[in-house]
C-alpha cells in the first residue's frame, strides 16, 4: 500500500518562503566576492599612497644621503654640470625634486645607445646613486590599485573601469549610512565593546571607522567617480582642457648662429628658474626640462599657493623670454575642479604628513570594509544554516495507515454460503 503524505496549506506557504529565502542567500553569497574586491582595492590604495616611502626605507639609493650636517643642496645647474663632468657621454634631461626633500633627485639621463632612464642623484654631491627600475613596488601597487594590472591596449583598460566604478556604490553607501545611522556624531567617541562577542565587536568597529572616515569616503568616492568620467571622456576623444596640446617651438630664424657652427649659448638653469618665479609668484620649482634640440624651449614647473595644481612656464633658452605658460588663472572653473581630483585621491600634494593622514584613513576605510565583510559573511552563513534546518523540518512526512483486516469468521449459516 502506498504511503500518504500529509501536507497542509501552512507547509506550502512555508515552502514558498523557504525558496525565496534560499534565493536571497544565493544572492548574498554571490555578493561576497564583491566585498573581497572592494577590500583589496582599499588595501592596495593605502599601500600605494606610501609606496614610495616604503621603497625609500628599503633602498638607500632613493635617499638624499646628506654627507654632512653642513652640506648644502646643489642648484639644478650644478647638478647638471656635475653629471656631465662625471659622465661626459650622458645627456641630462629633466631634473625633478620628488614630493619630499628626503628623496634623491630624479634625473632623466640618455645613454649613447639611446636608452633614456631616470636616475637617482644625490642632491648634495650630484653623484648618480642608481637607476630607477622600469617596474618597481610603487608602480606595482598603483597599477594593481588603479587598473588591476590590466594593460592599456586601445584607450583605457577595462580594469580602470572596474575599479573606478566602485566610486558610485561607495558614495551611495556613504549617503545611505548617514540616513540609517541617525545622529551619527554621537558615535565619534563611542567605545568599542570587546567583551560582548564578535558580532558586537565588529559592528562597533564598522560604525566607528565609518563615522571617523566620513570625509575621507566622500573624497575618495567623488574622485574615484571622476576617474570613471575621465575614462569615458578619454575613450570618446572628448577633452575639457584649455591647455594647448602643441608644444611651442622656436622659429628657425630665431635660433642664433655661431661662426664655427657650434650650439649657441643658452641661459643657465638657475636663470630660467628665476625668470619663472618672476612670472609665477610663490613658485616652488620642482622640475626643469632643458631644451632637447635647438628649437625647443626650457620648461620650469612646480606648485605655488594652491598645492593641488602645477604651474609651468616655457622659456626661450637664448633670450630668456617666456614663450608660453600655464597658470592657475588660465584654468576655467571646471578645470580647477577636475585637475584637483588626482592629488586629492592620492594624497601626494603636501609632503609626508598628508600622505600619512591619507594612509591612516585608508587603513580605517579598509577596516570598515573588513568588518562589514565579516558581519555580512557570518550573517549569511547563519541564515544559510537556519534555512537548511527549516527545509528539513517542513518536508512532508510519509504516513502509512494500518491495513484493514477482515473480521474473524464465525460459524454461522451466512458465513458458510
C-alpha positions in Angstrom: 0.0 0.0 0.0 1.4 3.4 -1.0 2.2 5.9 1.9 0.1 9.0 2.2 1.7 12.5 2.5 0.1 14.9 4.9 0.5 18.4 3.5 -1.4 21.5 4.7 -1.5 25.0 3.5 0.9 26.2 6.1 3.6 23.9 4.9 3.0 25.1 1.3 3.4 28.7 2.3 6.5 27.9 4.4 7.9 26.1 1.4 7.5 29.2 -0.8 9.1 31.4 1.9 12.0 29.0 2.2 12.6 29.1 -1.6 12.6 32.9 -1.6 15.0 32.9 1.4 17.2 30.4 -0.4 17.4 32.7 -3.5 18.2 35.6 -1.2 21.0 33.6 0.4 22.4 32.7 -3.0 22.3 36.4 -3.8 24.1 37.2 -0.6 26.9 34.6 -1.2 27.4 35.9 -4.7 27.9 39.4 -3.2 30.9 38.2 -1.1 33.4 38.3 -4.0 32.4 42.0 -4.5 33.2 42.6 -0.8 36.6 41.0 -1.3 37.3 43.1 -4.4 36.5 46.3 -2.5 38.7 45.2 0.3 41.6 44.6 -2.0 41.2 47.9 -3.7 41.2 49.7 -0.3 44.3 47.9 0.9 46.3 48.4 -2.3 45.2 52.1 -2.3 46.5 52.5 1.2 49.8 50.9 0.2 50.0 53.0 -3.0 49.9 56.2 -1.0 53.1 55.5 0.9 54.6 53.1 -1.6 57.5 55.4 -2.4 58.2 55.9 1.3 58.3 52.1 1.7 60.8 51.9 -1.1 62.8 54.7 0.5 63.1 52.6 3.6 64.3 49.6 1.7 66.5 51.2 -1.0 69.3 53.6 0.1 69.8 54.8 -3.5 66.5 56.7 -3.2 67.6 58.7 -0.2 69.2 62.2 -0.2 72.2 60.7 1.7 73.4 64.0 3.1 77.2 63.7 3.5 77.4 66.0 6.5 75.2 68.3 8.6 76.6 71.5 7.0 76.3 70.2 3.4 74.2 72.4 1.1 72.0 71.2 -1.7 73.2 71.9 -5.2 71.3 74.0 -7.7 69.8 72.5 -10.9 72.7 73.9 -12.9 75.3 72.5 -10.5 73.6 69.1 -10.7 73.7 69.1 -14.5 77.3 70.2 -14.6 78.4 67.6 -12.1 76.7 64.8 -14.0 78.2 65.9 -17.3 81.6 66.2 -15.8 81.4 62.7 -14.2 79.6 61.1 -17.1 80.5 63.0 -20.3 78.7 60.5 -22.5 75.4 61.2 -20.9 72.8 63.7 -21.9 71.0 65.3 -19.0 67.2 65.7 -19.4 64.5 66.6 -16.9 65.6 67.2 -13.3 62.9 66.6 -10.7 62.6 67.0 -7.0 60.1 64.5 -5.6 57.5 65.5 -3.1 59.7 65.3 0.0 63.3 66.6 0.3 64.4 63.4 1.9 64.3 61.8 -1.5 67.1 61.8 -4.0 66.6 63.8 -7.2 65.2 62.1 -10.2 67.2 63.0 -13.3 66.4 61.6 -16.8 69.7 60.7 -18.5 70.2 59.4 -22.0 73.0 57.0 -22.8 74.9 56.8 -26.1 72.9 53.8 -27.1 69.7 55.8 -26.9 68.4 54.5 -23.6 66.7 57.1 -21.5 66.1 56.3 -17.9 65.5 58.2 -14.7 68.5 58.1 -12.2 68.7 58.6 -8.5 71.0 61.6 -8.0 72.3 62.8 -4.7 71.2 66.5 -4.3 74.3 67.4 -2.3 77.0 65.8 -4.4 75.4 65.4 -7.9 76.5 61.7 -7.9 74.3 59.1 -9.6 73.4 56.7 -6.9 71.4 54.2 -9.0 68.9 53.8 -11.9 65.2 53.6 -11.4 63.8 50.2 -12.5 61.2 50.2 -15.1 58.7 48.4 -12.8 59.1 48.7 -9.1 56.9 48.4 -5.9 55.4 51.8 -6.3 54.4 51.2 -9.9 53.1 47.7 -9.0 50.8 48.9 -6.1 49.5 51.8 -8.2 48.8 49.6 -11.2 47.2 46.9 -9.0 45.0 49.5 -7.2 44.2 51.7 -10.3 43.5 49.1 -13.0 44.3 45.7 -11.7 47.4 45.4 -13.9 45.1 45.1 -17.0 47.1 46.6 -19.9 46.0 49.7 -21.8 45.7 48.4 -25.3 43.2 50.7 -27.0 42.3 53.5 -24.7 41.6 52.9 -21.0 41.8 49.3 -19.8 38.7 47.6 -18.5 40.5 47.2 -15.2 40.4 51.0 -14.9 36.6 51.0 -15.4 36.2 48.1 -13.0 38.0 49.9 -10.2 36.7 53.5 -10.8 33.1 52.4 -11.0 33.3 51.5 -7.3 33.2 55.2 -6.6 29.4 55.1 -7.2 28.4 52.4 -4.7 30.9 53.9 -2.2 29.3 57.3 -2.5 25.8 55.7 -2.2 26.9 53.7 0.9 28.0 56.9 2.5 24.7 58.6 1.9 22.6 55.6 3.0 24.8 55.1 6.0 24.2 58.7 7.2 20.5 58.2 6.7 20.4 54.9 8.6 22.8 56.0 11.4 20.8 58.8 13.0 22.8 61.5 14.9 26.0 59.9 13.7 28.1 62.5 15.5 27.3 60.7 18.8 29.4 57.8 17.6 32.7 59.6 17.4 33.7 58.7 20.9 31.5 55.7 21.5 33.8 52.9 22.9 34.2 49.5 21.2 32.7 46.7 23.2 35.3 44.0 23.3 33.6 41.6 25.7 30.2 41.1 24.1 31.1 38.7 21.3 32.5 39.1 17.8 29.2 40.3 16.3 29.0 43.3 18.7 32.7 43.9 18.4 32.8 44.0 14.6 29.6 46.0 14.5 31.2 48.7 16.7 34.4 48.7 14.6 32.3 49.1 11.5 30.3 52.1 12.9 33.3 53.7 14.5 35.5 53.5 11.4 32.7 54.7 9.2 32.0 57.7 11.3 35.6 58.8 11.5 36.2 58.4 7.8 33.1 60.2 6.5 35.1 63.0 5.0 37.7 60.5 3.5 35.0 58.3 2.0 33.4 61.5 0.4 36.8 62.5 -1.1 37.7 59.0 -2.4 34.3 58.2 -3.8 33.9 61.6 -5.6 37.4 61.5 -7.0 37.0 57.8 -7.9 33.9 58.6 -9.8 35.7 61.4 -11.6 38.3 58.8 -12.8 35.4 56.9 -14.3 34.1 60.0 -16.1 37.7 60.8 -17.2 38.0 57.4 -18.9 34.7 57.8 -20.6 35.7 61.2 -22.0 39.1 60.0 -23.0 37.9 56.9 -24.9 35.5 59.2 -26.7 38.2 61.7 -27.6 36.5 64.5 -25.5 38.8 67.0 -23.9 37.9 69.7 -21.4 41.4 71.1 -21.1 42.1 74.6 -22.3 45.9 73.9 -22.4 47.3 73.7 -25.9 48.4 70.2 -26.8 51.0 71.6 -29.2 54.4 72.4 -27.7 55.7 75.8 -28.6 58.8 75.8 -30.8 61.5 78.3 -31.6 61.3 79.5 -35.3 64.4 78.7 -37.4 65.1 82.4 -37.9 65.2 83.0 -34.1 67.9 80.4 -33.5 71.3 82.2 -33.1 74.1 81.2 -35.3 77.7 80.8 -34.4 80.8 81.2 -36.6 82.0 77.7 -36.1 78.6 76.0 -36.2 78.6 75.0 -32.5 75.4 75.2 -30.5 74.5 78.7 -29.4 75.0 79.6 -25.8 71.8 79.4 -23.6 70.8 80.8 -20.3 71.6 78.7 -17.2 69.0 76.5 -15.5 69.1 78.8 -12.5 68.4 81.8 -14.6 65.4 80.0 -16.1 64.1 79.2 -12.6 64.4 82.9 -11.6 62.5 84.0 -14.7 59.7 81.5 -14.0 59.5 82.7 -10.4 59.0 86.3 -11.6 56.2 85.1 -13.8 54.6 82.8 -11.2 54.6 84.4 -7.7 55.3 81.9 -4.9 56.5 79.2 -7.3 58.4 76.3 -5.8 60.2 74.9 -8.8 60.2 71.1 -8.5 61.3 70.3 -12.1 63.1 71.8 -15.0 63.5 70.4 -18.5 66.4 71.7 -20.6 66.0 72.1 -24.4 66.4 68.8 -26.2 67.3 70.4 -29.5 68.0 73.9 -31.0 64.3 74.6 -31.5 62.8 73.6 -28.1 62.2 75.8 -25.1 63.1 75.2 -21.5 60.2 74.2 -19.2 60.1 75.1 -15.5 57.2 74.0 -13.3 56.1 73.4 -9.7 53.4 74.3 -7.2 52.7 77.7 -5.6 50.0 78.8 -3.1 47.5 76.2 -4.4 49.2 72.8 -3.8 46.8 70.7 -5.9 48.0 72.0 -9.3 51.2 72.5 -11.1 52.0 75.8 -12.9 54.5 75.8 -15.8 56.4 78.3 -17.9 58.2 77.7 -21.2 61.2 79.9 -21.6 63.3 80.7 -24.7 66.8 79.4 -23.8 68.5 82.0 -25.9 66.7 85.2 -25.0 65.1 84.3 -21.7 61.7 85.4 -22.8 58.6 83.4 -21.7 57.2 81.7 -24.8 54.2 80.1 -23.1 52.8 79.5 -19.6 50.0 77.5 -18.0 49.0 79.2 -14.8 46.1 78.9 -12.3 44.5 81.9 -13.9 44.5 80.1 -17.2 42.2 77.3 -15.9 38.4 77.6 -16.1 36.3 76.6 -13.1 35.7 73.1 -14.5 39.5 72.5 -14.9 40.1 73.9 -11.4 37.9 71.1 -10.1 38.9 68.3 -12.3 42.7 68.9 -12.1 42.4 68.8 -8.3 40.9 65.3 -8.3 44.0 63.2 -8.7 46.1 64.7 -5.9 43.1 64.7 -3.6 42.7 60.9 -4.4 46.4 60.0 -3.9 47.3 62.5 -1.2 50.6 63.5 -2.8 50.3 67.2 -2.5 51.6 68.2 0.9 54.6 66.1 1.9 54.9 63.2 4.2 52.3 64.3 6.7 49.5 64.4 4.2 50.5 61.0 2.9 50.4 59.6 6.4 46.9 61.1 7.0 45.7 59.5 3.8 47.3 56.2 4.6 45.8 56.2 8.1 42.3 56.8 6.9 42.8 54.4 4.0 43.6 51.8 6.8 40.4 52.9 8.6 38.4 52.5 5.5 39.9 49.1 4.9 38.9 48.1 8.5 35.3 49.3 7.8 35.1 47.2 4.7 36.7 44.2 6.5 34.3 44.5 9.4 31.3 44.8 7.0 32.6 41.7 5.2 32.9 39.7 8.4 29.4 40.7 9.6 27.9 40.0 6.2 29.5 36.6 5.8 28.7 35.5 9.3 25.1 36.6 9.0 24.8 34.9 5.6 26.3 31.7 6.9 23.9 31.6 9.9 21.0 32.3 7.7 22.0 29.5 5.3 22.3 27.1 8.2 18.9 28.1 9.6 17.3 27.8 6.1 18.7 24.3 5.7 17.3 23.3 9.1 13.9 24.8 8.3 13.9 23.0 4.9 14.4 19.7 6.7 11.6 20.4 9.2 9.0 21.5 6.6 9.3 18.5 4.3 6.0 16.5 4.2 6.1 13.3 6.3 5.0 10.0 4.8 2.3 8.3 6.8 1.4 4.6 6.2 -2.0 3.6 7.6 -2.6 0.2 9.2 -4.2 -2.3 6.8 -7.9 -3.0 7.3 -8.3 -6.7 8.4 -11.4 -8.7 7.9 -13.5 -9.6 11.0 -12.9 -13.1 12.4 -15.2 -15.7 10.7 -17.9 -17.1 12.7 -19.6 -20.4 12.1 -22.9 -19.1 11.0 -25.0 -20.1 8.0 -24.2 -16.7 6.4 -20.5 -17.3 6.6 -20.9 -20.8 5.1 -22.5 -19.6 1.9 
